[in-house]
């Protein structure tokens, strides 16, 4: 989970990230020097008790947004814990959710002990490295929504991979790319990464 939190923390506009369990125990973080782990652990404990305490009286908190003078915080209820993202005031909230969505889903599934998106990827020739190349190149072509598109199409893509191979997956995804130039670049780079 530490690796996922670090990836989220590396997204432009994200300042700091921390993940805690339902009791508020800090599980992973990408903290800057301004905030110490002790202070974050206290905040984490208070947030977790508040969010999950409300569930005890029948109220479900999905997320909380907090505005500070120089930054904002987005606190997500992941059922098995909470994720707190400190981010720039200037970051677009829609793009923030798009660029973090799959990682947050992965964290939520891990906290609940379920299957993660990375473990759902096809195994027959669908090696992890190639899927990362595919996602990276699709993001270059159409932006951060690429991860959602791949996740949405995963079952169909698995069938294509089993039946006809990686080239057909690339062909299937070309329809998501609006310009011919970007389609050609995506196809070239994705097939180069197919090995």
Phi and psi in degrees as a GROMACS rama.xvg file:
@    title "Ramachandran Plot"
@    xaxis  label "Phi"
@    yaxis  label "Psi"
@TYPE xy
-57.6871  -41.916  UNK-2
-63.3491  -40.731  UNK-3
-66.3115  -43.3637  UNK-4
-62.2435  -40.5127  UNK-5
-64.7246  -39.3294  UNK-6
-63.1227  -42.0601  UNK-7
-63.1803  -43.2616  UNK-8
-62.9682  -21.8718  UNK-9
-85.6323  -7.64573  UNK-10
-68.0881  132.247  UNK-11
-54.8278  132.071  UNK-12
97.7072  -19.3104  UNK-13
-83.2412  130.489  UNK-14
-96.3413  -51.6273  UNK-15
-148.519  156.762  UNK-16
-141.695  140.254  UNK-17
-142.75  151.486  UNK-18
-125.153  133.888  UNK-19
-135.401  162.508  UNK-20
-82.2957  -175.005  UNK-21
-63.426  -25.5595  UNK-22
-88.3666  -5.4562  UNK-23
94.2192  6.26418  UNK-24
-71.5818  126.475  UNK-25
-65.6268  122.637  UNK-26
-101.399  -35.8327  UNK-27
-161.245  152.801  UNK-28
-159.27  158.619  UNK-29
-129.504  80.157  UNK-30
-95.5407  145.865  UNK-31
-90.1814  173.327  UNK-32
-69.5901  -21.8979  UNK-33
-61.1276  -35.456  UNK-34
-109.58  130.611  UNK-35
-86.3172  159.741  UNK-36
-62.6799  -33.6128  UNK-37
-63.8597  -44.8768  UNK-38
-65.0235  -40.6  UNK-39
-67.0628  -39.139  UNK-40
-61.596  -40.6011  UNK-41
-63.5627  -48.6966  UNK-42
-60.1618  -42.0621  UNK-43
-60.5453  -44.1808  UNK-44
-63.0832  -44.4679  UNK-45
-64.4698  -45.4527  UNK-46
-61.6343  -46.1844  UNK-47
-62.77  -45.8392  UNK-48
-61.7378  -38.6881  UNK-49
-68.0291  -50.7999  UNK-50
-62.9128  -49.1947  UNK-51
-79.3782  -20.9728  UNK-52
-66.6179  -38.2698  UNK-53
-63.7612  -32.3867  UNK-54
-62.8816  -30.4388  UNK-55
-64.5257  -21.6488  UNK-56
-108.322  17.3839  UNK-57
89.4502  7.66734  UNK-58
-105.402  131.107  UNK-59
-108.573  123.201  UNK-60
-98.9406  119.115  UNK-61
-83.0355  -49.7947  UNK-62
-157.477  159.25  UNK-63
-130.66  134.87  UNK-64
-112.086  132.511  UNK-65
-126.233  131.354  UNK-66
-101.458  125.289  UNK-67
-108.392  177.037  UNK-68
-62.1571  -43.9001  UNK-69
-111.303  -8.03736  UNK-70
-153.537  175.111  UNK-71
-123.961  160.93  UNK-72
-128.428  136.37  UNK-73
-116.723  118.374  UNK-74
-110.776  119.802  UNK-75
-108.827  132.772  UNK-76
-84.4755  114.637  UNK-77
-102.336  16.7631  UNK-78
72.0667  -54.6914  UNK-79
-89.2639  0.875077  UNK-80
173.781  -167.741  UNK-81
-129.339  150.433  UNK-82
-120.789  128.929  UNK-83
-117.371  122.02  UNK-84
-112.156  117.258  UNK-85
-92.3175  128.986  UNK-86
-142.095  165.133  UNK-87
-60.4674  148.054  UNK-88
-62.3278  -27.578  UNK-89
-86.3561  -11.0529  UNK-90
-68.4509  137.32  UNK-91
-71.6781  122.689  UNK-92
-59.7587  -35.6921  UNK-93
-66.8586  -45.7759  UNK-94
-65.6882  -34.5481  UNK-95
-59.7451  -47.3077  UNK-96
-67.7753  -38.605  UNK-97
-65.3655  -43.0898  UNK-98
-76.5458  -17.6794  UNK-99
-108.969  -8.56674  UNK-100
-53.1038  -50.2941  UNK-101
-68.3233  -38.1652  UNK-102
-66.0764  -39.0952  UNK-103
-65.4795  -41.7797  UNK-104
-60.3085  -43.1955  UNK-105
-60.1951  -46.3873  UNK-106
-61.6956  -43.9551  UNK-107
-59.5528  -45.9908  UNK-108
-64.4487  -39.8678  UNK-109
-65.3526  -41.681  UNK-110
-63.7676  -31.7415  UNK-111
-89.8372  0.164378  UNK-112
74.7736  17.3604  UNK-113
-94.1004  -172.21  UNK-114
-75.6542  140.318  UNK-115
-97.6314  156.468  UNK-116
-55.131  -36.8195  UNK-117
-68.2726  -29.36  UNK-118
-82.9819  -8.66898  UNK-119
-88.3187  -9.22031  UNK-120
-68.1884  144.015  UNK-121
-56.364  142.977  UNK-122
-99.3114  -30.1683  UNK-123
-70.8468  90.4985  UNK-124
77.251  -2.54933  UNK-125
-95.7411  52.3332  UNK-126
-58.314  151.623  UNK-127
-54.4723  -43.7089  UNK-128
-60.645  -42.78  UNK-129
-65.8748  -40.2993  UNK-130
-62.6757  -35.318  UNK-131
-66.9029  -40.9396  UNK-132
-61.9054  -45.8665  UNK-133
-58.8983  -47.3774  UNK-134
-65.9014  -42.9446  UNK-135
-60.1566  -46.3914  UNK-136
-69.0979  -35.5117  UNK-137
-68.0441  -36.7626  UNK-138
-63.9032  -38.5377  UNK-139
-62.2954  -35.9684  UNK-140
-79.8556  -39.4208  UNK-141
-127.94  -2.21092  UNK-142
96.6838  -168.053  UNK-143
-66.3776  -14.683  UNK-144
-69.643  -12.0262  UNK-145
-54.2199  -42.029  UNK-146
-59.9533  -40.7975  UNK-147
-65.59  -41.5952  UNK-148
-62.433  -45.047  UNK-149
-61.4603  -42.8136  UNK-150
-64.5118  -42.0323  UNK-151
-64.2578  -36.1988  UNK-152
-94.6123  1.69212  UNK-153
-52.967  -44.8691  UNK-154
-62.6435  -47.0355  UNK-155
-63.9286  -39.5286  UNK-156
-65.3065  -36.6031  UNK-157
-60.4692  -42.805  UNK-158
-62.8461  -41.8067  UNK-159
-62.9422  -41.0973  UNK-160
-64.2049  -45.6883  UNK-161
-63.1762  -39.7274  UNK-162
-81.6442  -44.964  UNK-163
-135.416  -3.56659  UNK-164
99.2187  -178.871  UNK-165
-65.5073  -34.1964  UNK-166
-59.374  -37.418  UNK-167
-70.8242  -30.7053  UNK-168
-64.9519  -45.3069  UNK-169
-59.9912  -45.4779  UNK-170
-59.7907  -41.3726  UNK-171
-61.7744  -39.0461  UNK-172
-78.558  -16.9391  UNK-173
-58.942  -32.0627  UNK-174
-64.4654  -16.912  UNK-175
-84.2872  -11.9452  UNK-176
-100.473  124.551  UNK-177
-73.196  -30.1995  UNK-178
-113.339  149.23  UNK-179
-61.2399  -42.3319  UNK-180
-59.4711  -46.0781  UNK-181
-68.5751  -34.6433  UNK-182
-61.9234  -45.3602  UNK-183
-63.4526  -43.2772  UNK-184
-64.2603  -43.2304  UNK-185
-60.282  -47.5973  UNK-186
-61.2503  -45.9909  UNK-187
-60.5177  -49.0244  UNK-188
-70.0945  -39.7884  UNK-189
-67.745  -38.9171  UNK-190
-74.9691  -31.2447  UNK-191
-62.0939  -38.8051  UNK-192
-76.8529  -10.2241  UNK-193
-73.3225  -18.5738  UNK-194
